[in-house]
Amino acid sequence: MKTLLILNDPPYGTERSFNGLRLAKALAGKGAEVTVFLMADAVACAKAGQKVPQGYYNLELMTKA
């Protein structure tokens, strides 16, 4: 199965991008071929050297996985 996820929310302040990356990881774990397209504010999810606000997951590390 091939899946395309398009994320466009910022990495912090909302959980939409976080949940999209969690879904991508879960699908890939089940053998699906997953492509994640980051656009607009979601591009910051992959920015190197992020200073993560307290209480949030580091989305840079999640995009590398």
N, C-alpha and C positions, 0 to 999 in steps of 0.2 A: 504494500500500500504506500502511495506517495501522498505526503501532506505538506501544504504550504501554509505557514502562519505569518500573518502580516501584523506587526506591532507598530503602533504610532503614539502611545502614551509615554510620558516621561518615566524614567527609571524609579523615581522616588516621589512620594506624595500621593500615589495611587498604587494599587496592587495589580493593575491590569497587565503590565509588562512582566512582572514577576510571575503571575499566574500563567501567562502565555509561555514563558520559558520553562516553567514546571511541566506544562502540558507537552511541550516539545520533547523534554527529557523522558517523560513517561512513555510517549509514543515510540521514541527511538529505542527505549528499553524493551518494547514489545516487538521490535524488528521492523518498524515502519521507516521509510526513507523520509526524513523531515528536513524541510528548508524553512529557515526563519528569515523574513525580510524586515529589516528595521527602517522605518521612515519617520520623518518629522522629529519629534522629541525623543522617540525611542532610540535614535542613533546614539544618544548619550549612554545607553545601556552597555555599549561595547567600548566606551572610552577608557583608555588605559590610565591607571593611577588615580582612580576615583577616591574621593574622601566620602565615605559612606556615612550618612546620618545615623546616629545611635538608634538601635532598634530595627534597622533594615538589613536585608541581605545584600551582599555585594553582587550586583548583576553583571559586572565585568567578568567575574569568575564563572557565573552561570552561562554566559554566552560562549566562553571558551570550552565549556564541557559539551 
